[in-house]
Amino acid sequence: MLDGLSQERRDRFFVADGASFVIAKEVRELCVFSPHSVIRDPPFSRIDLVSCRNLLIYFGAEVQGQVIPTFHYALRPDGYLFLGTSENVSQFDNLFDPVDKKHRIFQRRANATPPVWLPAHLPPVHTGRMNTAPNRTSTSGAALRHMVDGHVLDRFAPPHVLVTREGDVVYYSGRTGKYLEAASGAPTRQLVAMTRKGLGLELRTAFRESVESGRSITREGVAVESEDGRVQIISLTVEPLPEGTQGERLYLVVFADQGPVLTREEAVIRAQAAHDGTALHVEKELRDTRERLQSSIEEYETALEELKSSNEELVSVNEELQSSNEELEASKELVASALSAMLQAASAHVIGPCSTVAEALSFIADGSEIDAAILDVDLHGEKSYPVAQALLARRVRFVFATGYGEDGIEGAYRTCPCLQKPVDGNALVKVLLSARPE
């Protein structure tokens, strides 16, 4: 492990211990290692960084509600909290600002004052013999109210979960097992995927309506079937919460039981009585199904129109590109033809235009007199050398390169400095006329 360290660093920070090395004493003294309970021990203060990864997931909601404010107390202003990938402080977004949501790094808000129970005020953990001495009654008003609120919430509040706009669960209350169960396959936090039989369709519809409208949506008389075949009639509510400091809206999903658990036969009789007979119940289900079908059709048509529009844009861009390419080819052919015509009018001996290296070499090897050469050849790199040597051997002094060959012919000019490159076709014609004997 020390192969990458220099000898100077080894001597400075490590001490040999037989066949191995140990950290030097002065380095170990910089770190303090000690057991510390975040629940019962008094917190530290003015800490720059608290790293608590994959611990909160083993705590219940009540203990999390005590530990996270304690972290806020222990950090200095603008200190950092580093949690595990499955942990969050969404319940206490008034205490921390997110720095990196993906890696769960948060920064302490200096102006926030949490209603925190410090460990000295936490309910004692009863282990062994109970302390019969009377507790001091100096509990503050905020702590007392927090204790009463927590007790009422645990005992009388209906089961509920907190989800994001995408339907991912970020918080569970107690007693949600009657309505949710772990889905088979890979672990997931999708709320709809974890619903029990009879609840998924109603929950999906109500949740989507609440997300789109921004209003609280309630579904009455929803039947949830348990594993033993019994049925629980519930009231399902999806309510959007105000946006927090993180800018992400959360949704509270509440499951409220309506009456005792029923057998399947009792559930059917109750449903018939509540909806004035089977006909009204079927009509309601049919109407809801039609509405959901119409909504799905509209979403499909919208997506189809967007796809069609994107395809039309792609076809248009392709046609424009093809048109530009044809114009470029036509322009190149026109330049070569015009130049050849001008040179022929000047009674000059011209070869070309040549489109390949083999064709150019064939023309140059011909025994006829050559005044100029028109090349439209890919002469990049080493391809330019044989053509340049052949031009030099035939004493061809004027070369005109068109198209992409114009860049490659520069290699021929560097190889054979005796070659001269005219500015354009007219200049080439003038040079040839002036060079011809009278």
N, C-alpha and C positions, 0 to 999 in steps of 0.2 A: 504493500500500500504506500510505501514511502519512496518508490522508485522515481516518482516525478518531482521529488524535493531535492533541492541542492544540499550539499554537505553543510553549508553554513546554516541553513534553516533547521536541519536535523540537530546540529549541535546546540542551537539556540532554544528550540522548543521541545525537544525530546531527550529522554534519558534511556540509555541501553539497560535492558533487564534480561540478561541471558541472551536468548536468540531473538528476542522481541524488543520493542520499544514502548515506553510509557510517556504520557504527557508530563512535561516539566511541572514542578510544584507551583511556580509563579503563574503558570497559565491556569491550572486547576483552581487556584485561589480566586480567579476572576469570576468563577461561576459558583453559585450556591445551589446545591441540590437538597431538597427536603420535601417530605410528604405534606400536602396541603389540601384540605377539603374545601371546595368552593361552596359547600352547603353550610358547614358548621364552623369553620375557622374564620377569624376576622380577616377581611381583605387587606391586601397591600394598597398603597396609594401612590399616585403620580408615576405610574408605569408607562413606558413608551409603547410597549407592544404586549398584548395578551394573545397567545396562541392556544386555542382550545379546540382541537379538531376531533370530530367523531366522538364527543362525550355527550353533548346535549341530546343526541338521538336516543340515548338510553334513559333520559329523564322524562317524566310526565309533564303535562302542561303547567301544573302548579309549581313544580321545581324549576322549570325553565323560566317561569315568570319571576322567580326570585334570583336566579343566577345571572341572567342577562343584565338587569339593573345593577347588580353587584359589580359586573365587569365595567359598566359605565362609571361607577364610583371609583374603581381602582385605577382607571386610566387618567393620565394627565389630559389637559385640554388639547384637542386635536390628536390624541393618541389613537392607535390602530388596534382593531380586533380581527383576528384571523380564525375563521371557523372551517369546519369540514364541508365537503361538497354537497352533503345532504342536509346541511343545517342553514338556518337563516334567522334574521332578527326582524322579520316582517311585523311581528306583534309590537315591536318597539322601534318603529321607524322614526319616532320623534326623538330617540336618543342617539341614533347612529345614521350617518350618511354613507351610501354605498360608494366605494372606490373602484372595486372590480367585482361585479356581480358573479361572473363566471367562476372566479377563484375564491369567492366569499371573503373579500377583504373590505372592512368597514372602518369608518373614522368617527371618533367620538364628537358629538355636537356639544360645544362648550356651553351654550346658553340653555341647555335642557336640564330640568330638575326632576329626576324620576321619583315616583312614590315608592322608593325601594325599602324593602325590609333587609336591614343588615343582619348578618348571621347572629348577632347578639339578640335580635328580636324574633328570630325564626322559631317555630314550634319545635320543642326538643324532640330528638329521636330517642324513643324509649328502648333502651337496651339494658337488660339485667334488672336490678332493683329500681323501682320508681322513686323519685324524690318527692317526699311528702311535704316538704317545706312549702309554704304558700309563696306563690310568685308575686313579684312586685306588680302593682297595678298602675305603673307609670307608662302604659302603652299610649302612644300618641293617637290623636284623632284620625290621622291619615292611615296609620297602621291598622287601627280598629276597623275603619271602613273597608280597607282592603281585605281584611279577614272575613268580614261579614259578606262582602260581595263575592268572594271566592266560594264561601260555603253555600250561598244561595245559588250560584252558578252551577256548582257540582250537584246539588240536590234537586233543584227544581227547573233548571233550564233544559229545553229540549236538545237532543243531540244535533250537532251541526258540524259543518266543515267549511273551510275557507279555501277558495280556488282562484286561480288566475283567469284571465280572459281566454286563454287557450284550454281551460278545463283541467289544469294540473293542480292537485291538492297540495297546499302548503301548510295546512293545520287541521288536525282532527281534535274534536272534543271527545269526551268519554261516551260510552254506550252507543257507538255507531255500528256495531257488529250486526244489529238486526236489519240494517239497510244496505250495508256494504260488505263485500268479501273480496279476498285477493283473487285476481283473475289468473287463470292457468297460463303457463308460458313464462316469458320474460317479465321481470318486475316492471310495474308501470304505476304512475301517479295519476293517470287519467281517471277522472271521477266516473264517467259513464261506463268505462270498462269494468269497474268494480261494483256496480249496482246489482242488487238481487233481482230475481225474476219478477216482472211486472212493474218495475220502477224505471228501467232504462229509457223507454220511449218517452214517458211523461217528463222525466228529468232532462233529457236532451232537448225536447221542445221548449220547456219553460226556461232553461238556461240560455238557449239561443235567442229567445224572445227578449229576455232581460238584457242580454249583451247588445242587441240591436236597438232596443228602445230606451235603455238606460233607466227603466222603471222596475219596481218590485213586482214579481209575478208569483201568483199563488195558484196551486192546483189542489182542489178538494177531492176527497173520496178516492185517493189513489190506493190501489190494493197491492200490497207487497207480500209475496209468498215466501215462507220460510222453508228450510230443508225438510221438516216433518210434514209439509203439506198444509199447515195452518196459515191463515191469512190475517195480516194486520192492515187495517184501514188507516191511512195517514193523510195529513195535510202537508204538502210540499211547497216551500217558499224559497225563491231565489231573489236576493236583494243586493243591488250594487252598493258598495261602500264608497265613501269619498276618497278621491285620489290622495295618496300619501306623498311624502317628500321624494320618494323614488320615482314618481310619475307613472306608476303602474296601478291600474284599478283592480281591486279584488272584489270577489262576490261571495256573499254568505249564503250557504245552502242549509236550510233548517228542515228537520224531519220531526213533525209533531204528530204523536199518536192520537187517533180519534176512536176512543172506546177500547175495550179489551181485545185480546187476540181471539179470532173466530176460527171455527172449522170451515172447510170449503163450502158445506151446505149452508151454514149460517151466513157466510159472506155473500152467497148468491141471493138468499132471501133478503138480506139487508140492502143489497144493491138494487134489487127490484123495488123494494118499498121506497127507497130514497129517490128513485128516478121515475116513480109512478109507472112501474111495469117495465118489462123487458124491451118493449118497442121503443120507448123513449131513450133507454140506455143504448140500444143499438144505433138509433138515429144520431145520438150525440157522438158515439164512436165513429160512425160513418162520416159525419160532418168534420170531425177533427182529422180523420184520415185524408179526406178530400183537401182540407186546408194544407196539411203537410205535403200532400202530393203536388198541389199547385205551387207551393213554395219551392219544392225541389225542381219542378219543371222550369220555373222562372230562373232559378240559379243556373240550371243547365243551359237554358237559352242564352243567358248573359255570357256564360263562359264560351259558348259556341260562337257568339258574335265577336267576342274579343279575339278568339283564335282565327276566325275568318279575316278580321281586319289585319291581324299580324301577317297572315299568309299573303294578303293582297299587297301589303307594303314590301314584303320580301320579293314578290314577283316583280313589282315595279322597280326595285333597286337592281335586280338581276337584269331587267331589260335595259335600264340606263347604262349599266356596266358593259353589256354586250354592244350597245350602240356606240359607246365611247371607244371600245376596242376596234370596231369596224371603221370608225372615222380615223383612228390612228393608223391602221393598215393602209387605208386609202391615201392618207396624206403621205405616208412613206413611199408608196408606189408612185404617187404623183411627182414627188421630189426627184426620184431616181429617173423617171421618164423625161421630165423637163431638163434635167442636167444632161442626159444622154443626147436629147435633141439639140441642145445648145452646142454641145461639143461636136456633134456631127455637122451642124451648120458651119462650124469653124474649120471644117475639113481636117479635124484632128483624128489621129489613130487612137481609138478608145476601146478598152475591153470592159465588159460588165453591162449592167450590174451583176455581180457574182454573189450568190446566196450561200455557198458552202466553200470550205477551204479547198476541197478537191477541185471544184469548178474553177476557182481562182488560179490554182496551180496549173490547171490544164490550159487556161487562156494564156498565162504568162509563158508557158513552155512552148507555145506556138512560135514559129519563126518569124511571123509578121512584125512589122514595126509597131511599137507601142509608145504613144505620147502620154497617155493618162490611164488610170484604172479607177473604176467605180466599184467599191466593195460594200456589200451589205452582209458581212460575215461575222459570226460570233468569234472575235479574235481575242477574247480574254485569256490572259495567262500565256502558256507555252504555245497556244495555237497561232500566235502572231509571228513566231520566229521563222518557220519555213516560208510563209508568204513574204515576209520582209526580205529574206535572203534572196528569194526568186526575183523580187522587184529590183533589188540592188544589182543582181547579175545582169538584168536586161536594161539597166540604166533608166528605169522609169522614175522620173523625178516628181511627178504630180499624182497624188492619190486623194480621192474624195471618198470618205466613209459615211454611210447613211445608217439611220436606225441605231440599234444597240451596238453595231460594229464601230461606231464613232469613238466609244470609250476604249474598246480593245485595240484600235489601230494606234493609240498612243504608245503601246508597247513596241509597235513596229518603228515608230519615229525615234524612240529611245535606242532601239537596236541599230537602226541605220540612219544616222544623223543627216545623210545626204538627201533624204526625202524631204519634200516641202509640202506643207498642208495649206491649201488656199482657204480663204475665209468662207466663200460660198461658190456656187456654180458659175455665176457671172465672172468672178475673179479668176476662176480656173480658165474660162474661155479666153479672157483677156491675156492671161499669161501664155497660153498656147499660141494665140495669134501673134503675140510679140516675139515668141521664140521661133516661129517658122521662118525659114529662109525666103527671101523675096523671089 
